[in-house]
Amino acid sequence: MFRSGRVASARGVDEARHTLSQVFLPVDFPAAGTADTIDLTLNAVVVGRTTCGFMRFGDAVLIETAEAEHYHVDIPTTRRARMQAALSAPVYGTTQTAAVFMPGRPVTLDCSERFSQLSLMFPRDQLVLELEHLIGEPVARRLEFRAELPLAGSGGQSMLQAVRMIDRAAAQADGPLTHPLAAQRLEEMLIHSLLFGQSHNYTDRLTVPSPSPGARPVTRAVELLRSDPGRPWTVAELAEEVSASVRSLQEGFSRSLGTTPMAYLRRLRLEETRRDLSEAVPGTVSVTEVASRWGFVHLGRFAAAYARAFGERPSETLRR
């Protein structure tokens, strides 16, 4: 995966150590001698501030990391590894079981031969800030995830789906990752897949009903969205602008408009996409280019939503 972001291939011990340290965090190979080689393939792309990587080792390898600064998720894609953070029980990583590691703790990965994994690194401050927006209050205790992440569950599947979408987007030279709105949407999907899909010490707070924000915050939020649909809005930013929590604003939209803030914004962006397609000179732009410009990252879903909204395919609008 992430072949467009190739970083390293079949490097020596020092080069592999340096490469992984530059992309993720400082690491060492305690069982490797100075004359040994580390048969490493590493691909990585950055979506917003979140790093998505794929690494593969030819031989069995032992990796020790420094204390992590950010949150990490390791998702095996072939073979297995024993993954253990300091002072914690080990996680036996397989294609069915991933591991989540917290900041401030070193990790040991004992990987079998021909082992590969997806490695996700979420900035600590960004993850905590998103959680605070979702629960409507500051996070007083450190955010702690359950270490073992079942990949067959809804949380694991949501995360894998988001990673696959990012992989497809990264493969396109002028694809969604080159458009701020689309890249923001993909990163948000990945962050939410972790916060909502994996158990942590604030999971219960995400299910507690929020107080009603009243009609005024919803009205003001609609005004803001309609005045600037091209702005890279997040629900958190919108809630802050109208002095409401994320969840209370979402519930206010549901009660008042029967939708969510982001669904309302997507409808506005569909209308802007239709306007751009209608005004474009045929042959000067593509549907993909216009859709990506307005933050639509999954073209199949975009086309279906467009057809439902306007009764024709986007290509028909462009031709006409």
Buried (B, 14 or more C-beta within 10 A) or exposed (E): BBEBBEBBEEBBBEBBBBBBBEBBBBBBBEEBEEEEBBBBBBBBBBBBEBBBBBBBBBBBBBBBBEEBBBBBBBBBBEBBBBBBBEEBEBBBBBBEBBBBBBBEBBBBBBBBEEBBBBBBBBBBEBBBBBBBBBBBEEBEEEBEBBBBBBBEEEBBBBBBEBBEBBBBBBBEEEBBBEBBBBBBBBBBBBBBBBBBBBBBEBEEBEEEEBEEBEEEBBEBBBEBBEEEBEBBBBBBEBBBBBEBBBBBBBBBBBEBBEBBBBEBBBBBBBBBBBEBBEEBEEEEBBBBBBBBBBBBBBBEEBBEBBEEBBEEBBEBBBEE
